Amino acid sequence: MVRLALCDDDERYVELLESRVRDYCQRNEKKVCIAAYTDSSKLEDEIIKGNLSDAYILDIEMPDYSGMELVERIREQSELPQVILLTAYESFAVEACGRDVLWYVLKEGGGQELFRALDKLFVRLKRQLDEKTYVISNQQRYKKLFQKDILYIQKEEKNAVFILTDGKKEKERLSLQKIYPKLDNPDMMFLDRGIIINLNHIREFGLKEIVMDDGYVIGTRKARISELRKRMNHYL
């Protein structure tokens, strides 16, 4: 199921846009959950809370927050969501292409131009699904992480803290014992009760410690280092 958010301050256009998207998805057997907004500030609130959709279709020109500004908010949270921008002016296309946007659609182009953009969107989303992800999902937020971007996951009181390659951290109120099966990834190793490491991001290890790509040093038991050596030999 793809979570798709639409936003345009023209209520009639949002209804038309949602109708066209649903028609496309029905014809192409795509399962979507659509959230439609006419107030960009409400969508901005959801974004900054970390409650992200998998994809967005946004009007460039809107009161409060423009489509460009919403893209910036999204990118502050994650590089994963795909974005299609709507514009009435072709001159916005060059600027849009420099904002990590999948495609832009001229409003006057009609349904066919939108459908071509949706073709590209679902191809891109399928590629993402082919890579392993981990989803943090609860009543407050929804966030999808690429597992290749996780350096390690460590226990912090009742939370699991995901340390990412871009220096950011994400928290989930879940035990590591429950997280590990959800990862379902041979690149991940449950090193000790308090930490899960990504074998891709090990810089070096010795008899009692492991150095990760961010320079973080993990001390552990000799038996776990022995197990790690076996895993790394197989992995390499």
C-alpha positions in Angstrom: 0.0 0.0 0.0 1.5 3.4 -1.1 0.7 6.4 1.1 0.2 9.4 -1.2 -0.4 13.0 -0.1 -2.0 15.6 -2.5 -1.9 19.3 -1.8 -3.3 22.3 -3.8 -5.1 25.3 -2.4 -7.8 25.0 -5.1 -10.4 22.7 -3.6 -12.0 21.8 -7.0 -8.6 21.0 -8.5 -7.7 18.7 -5.5 -10.9 16.8 -6.1 -10.1 16.5 -9.8 -6.6 15.4 -9.0 -7.7 12.8 -6.5 -10.2 11.5 -9.0 -7.5 11.2 -11.7 -5.1 9.4 -9.4 -7.7 6.9 -8.2 -8.7 6.3 -11.8 -5.0 5.6 -12.7 -4.5 3.3 -9.7 -7.7 1.3 -10.4 -6.7 0.8 -14.0 -3.2 -0.2 -13.2 -4.0 -2.2 -10.0 -2.1 0.0 -7.7 -3.1 0.1 -4.0 -2.9 3.5 -2.5 -4.0 5.4 0.6 -4.6 9.0 -0.4 -4.7 12.0 1.9 -5.8 15.2 0.2 -5.0 18.7 1.6 -6.1 22.2 0.6 -4.2 23.8 3.4 -0.4 23.5 3.0 0.2 24.5 6.7 -1.7 21.3 7.8 0.5 19.1 5.6 3.6 20.9 6.8 2.5 20.1 10.4 2.4 16.4 9.5 5.8 16.5 7.8 7.6 18.1 10.7 6.0 15.6 13.0 7.7 12.9 11.0 4.4 11.5 9.7 5.7 11.1 6.1 3.9 9.7 3.1 5.7 7.6 0.5 5.0 10.1 -2.2 3.6 13.7 -2.7 1.9 15.6 -5.4 2.2 19.3 -4.6 1.2 22.6 -6.2 4.2 24.9 -6.5 2.3 28.1 -5.7 0.2 28.0 -2.5 -0.4 30.3 0.5 1.5 29.6 3.7 3.9 27.0 2.3 4.7 26.6 -1.4 5.4 23.3 -3.0 9.1 24.1 -3.0 9.0 24.9 0.7 7.2 21.6 1.5 9.9 19.7 -0.5 12.5 21.3 1.8 10.6 20.2 4.9 10.3 16.7 3.5 14.0 16.5 2.7 14.9 17.7 6.2 13.1 14.5 7.4 14.0 11.9 4.8 15.4 11.4 1.3 13.0 8.6 0.6 9.6 10.2 -0.3 9.1 10.8 -4.0 7.7 14.2 -5.1 5.8 15.4 -8.2 5.2 19.1 -8.5 2.2 20.8 -10.2 2.6 24.1 -11.9 0.7 26.4 -14.2 3.9 27.8 -15.6 6.6 25.9 -17.5 9.2 28.4 -16.2 9.1 26.6 -12.8 10.3 23.4 -14.3 14.0 24.2 -14.2 13.9 25.2 -10.5 11.8 22.1 -9.7 14.3 19.8 -11.3 17.0 21.1 -8.9 15.0 20.3 -5.8 15.3 16.5 -5.8 11.9 16.2 -7.4 10.9 13.2 -9.4 8.8 15.1 -12.1 6.7 18.2 -12.7 3.3 18.3 -14.3 1.8 21.3 -16.1 -1.8 21.7 -14.8 -3.1 22.5 -18.2 -1.5 19.4 -19.6 -4.5 17.3 -18.5 -4.7 13.8 -17.3 -2.2 12.2 -19.7 0.7 14.2 -18.4 -0.2 13.3 -14.9 -0.5 9.6 -15.8 3.0 9.7 -17.3 4.3 11.2 -14.1 2.5 8.4 -12.1 4.2 5.8 -14.3 7.6 7.2 -13.3 6.5 7.4 -9.7 5.5 3.8 -9.3 8.6 2.6 -11.1 10.7 4.5 -8.6 8.7 3.2 -5.7 9.1 -0.4 -6.9 12.9 0.2 -7.0 12.8 1.4 -3.4 10.8 -1.7 -2.3 13.5 -3.9 -3.9 15.9 -2.4 -1.3 15.4 -3.4 2.3 13.7 -0.8 4.4 12.6 -0.5 8.0 9.4 1.3 9.0 8.9 3.2 12.2 5.1 3.4 12.6 2.9 4.4 15.5 0.0 6.7 16.3 2.3 9.8 16.2 4.5 9.2 13.2 5.3 7.1 10.2 8.9 7.0 8.8 10.6 4.6 6.4 14.4 4.1 6.6 16.7 2.4 4.1 18.5 -0.3 6.1 21.7 0.3 4.3 21.7 3.8 5.9 21.6 2.4 9.4 25.0 2.2 11.1 23.8 0.5 14.3 20.8 0.4 16.6 21.4 0.8 20.3 19.2 0.5 23.4 18.5 3.7 25.3 16.2 3.2 28.3 12.9 2.0 26.8 13.8 3.2 23.3 15.7 1.8 20.4 17.9 4.5 18.8 18.8 4.2 15.1 22.1 5.8 14.3 22.1 6.8 10.6 24.9 7.4 8.1 23.9 11.1 7.7 24.5 11.7 11.4 20.8 11.8 12.3 19.1 9.6 14.9 15.6 8.1 14.9 13.9 6.6 18.0 11.3 3.9 18.3 9.8 2.7 21.6 10.4 -0.9 21.0 12.9 -3.5 22.3 15.8 -4.6 20.2 14.6 -8.2 20.5 11.4 -7.2 18.7 13.2 -5.0 16.1 15.7 -7.6 15.0 13.2 -10.1 13.4 11.6 -7.1 11.6 14.9 -6.2 10.0 15.2 -9.7 8.4 18.5 -8.8 6.9 21.8 -10.8 6.9 23.8 -7.6 7.0 22.5 -6.9 10.5 23.9 -8.7 13.5 22.6 -8.8 17.1 25.9 -8.2 18.7 24.8 -8.0 22.3 21.6 -7.3 24.2 22.1 -3.6 23.8 23.1 -3.2 20.2 22.5 -4.3 16.6 25.2 -3.5 14.1 25.3 -3.2 10.3 28.2 -5.4 9.0 28.5 -3.0 6.0 29.6 -0.2 8.3 32.3 -1.9 10.3 35.6 -0.1 9.9 37.7 -2.5 11.9 37.6 -4.8 14.9 40.1 -6.4 17.3 39.9 -8.8 20.2 37.4 -6.8 22.4 36.1 -3.9 20.4 34.6 -2.8 17.1 35.0 0.5 15.3 32.1 1.7 13.1 32.2 4.0 10.2 31.3 7.0 12.3 34.2 6.3 14.6 32.0 4.9 17.4 33.8 2.2 19.4 31.8 -0.8 20.6 33.2 -2.9 23.4 32.0 -6.5 23.5 32.9 -10.0 24.7 35.6 -12.1 23.1 33.0 -14.8 22.2 30.9 -12.2 20.3 34.0 -11.0 18.4 34.7 -14.6 17.4 31.1 -14.9 16.1 31.5 -11.6 14.3 34.7 -12.9 12.6 32.8 -15.9 11.3 30.0 -13.7 10.1 32.4 -11.3 8.4 34.3 -14.1 6.7 31.0 -15.5 5.3 29.8 -12.0 4.4 33.0 -11.0 2.5 
